[in-house]
Amino acid sequence: MTTRVEELQRQASARPGVISLAGGLPADELLPRAALARASAATLGGRDGTEPLQYGWPEGCPALRAWIADRLVARGAAVDADDVIITAGAQQALALIAGVLPRQRRIIVDAETYPSAMSAFAFAGHDVVTEVGDVHYVIDGVSNPHGIDRVAPVRDSLLASGLPIIVDEAYVDLRFDGAIPRPLYADAPDRVWHVGTVSKVISPGLRVGWVDADPSLQHLLINAKQAMDTCTSVPAQRTVADFLAGGHLEPHLDRVLSLYRERKNAMRVALDRHFGDAVRATDPDGGFFLWVTFADSQVDTAALFEPALAEGVAYIPGPAFSTNGNFHDALRLCFATSTPQRIDEGVARLRAAVDRYRGHQ
């Protein structure tokens, strides 16, 4: 299903004038270019006397690992820098975990969840299920595709299950209320795989993420990491570490949260204006997305995609987020990368696409 999502995004990006509400990207205009450029220049200049263009250790840059550990400690977890392994984004962390789990695990996911996580698990030979299984996969703080906190209501039962839990915190720093939850790793460090990334907050192109796990499992992850790519880009790691050490994160978060909140509200207003009671949409706690469900269950959002492209708008159909192609009457819209004006125009085009689609049924 991930291949199909990529195909749809490529179709959208290849058509001039298309308003893309499809991607999972931070806004281009919010990428902290100046601060990252200064951090990169300092890194490449070898300011600390070490060579930044050589190989690094598979577990990653010590300064970056220490920053990640300190931030988790501040949230209530007992974590040491040695527990952290730097990866090429959260996606590689998920792939590493999938690769070191015992074969043919049944990994329990939400009914709607992140497509590339399902792909990583399936590629490693695991079964992805929504009910009884051996391992949980959850997206904590802010879910994808819903944009809401779906872990808090089930947190106690997750911990009580006794099962291993893969916790993806890709969007946790993008909560509009700033209420970052206590990490599940703090309450079950012996069976939680904690995954994080800077992709959604700082830059996806730097490909810097991490995984924390019980120390007894570290050697498995490090061996898998070394076999996969030797090490995460050293200049990218050290650029991120310098950016964080310079105190740039909090002011940057203040700026992006203000803009994403505005754009989320603009999308909800646009949906109400152009669709009214014809759709139901989540009211996101943070992140980039709304999950939209049509009141008319006969709407097929996969079939709707071509009329939508013809009208000049793109989205991700609901079945992409399902283990078995369900949720044909739902779709995910991204508000992060468009201005309020373009959001309104994009939703208006989506309404025109629905009208066109119904006219041909």
Buried (B, 14 or more C-beta within 10 A) or exposed (E): BBEBBEEBBEBBEEEEEBBBBBBBBBBEEBBBEEBBEBBBEBBEEEEEEEEBEEEBBBBBBBBBBBBBBEBBEEBEBEBEBEBBBBBBBBBBBBBBBBBBBEEEBBBBBBEBBBBBBBBBBBEBEBBBBBEEBBBBBBBBBBBBBBBBBBBEEBBEEBBEBEBBBBBBBBBBBBBBEEEBBEBBBBBBBEBBBBBBBBBBBBBBEBBBBBBBBBEEBBEBBBBBBEEBEEBBBBBBBBBBBBBBBEEBBEEBBEEBBEBBBBBBBBBBBBBEEBBEEEBEBBEBBBBBBBBBBBEEEEBBBBEBBBBBBBBBBBBBBBBBBBBEEBBBBBBBBBBBBBBBEBBBBBBBBBBBBBEBBEEEE
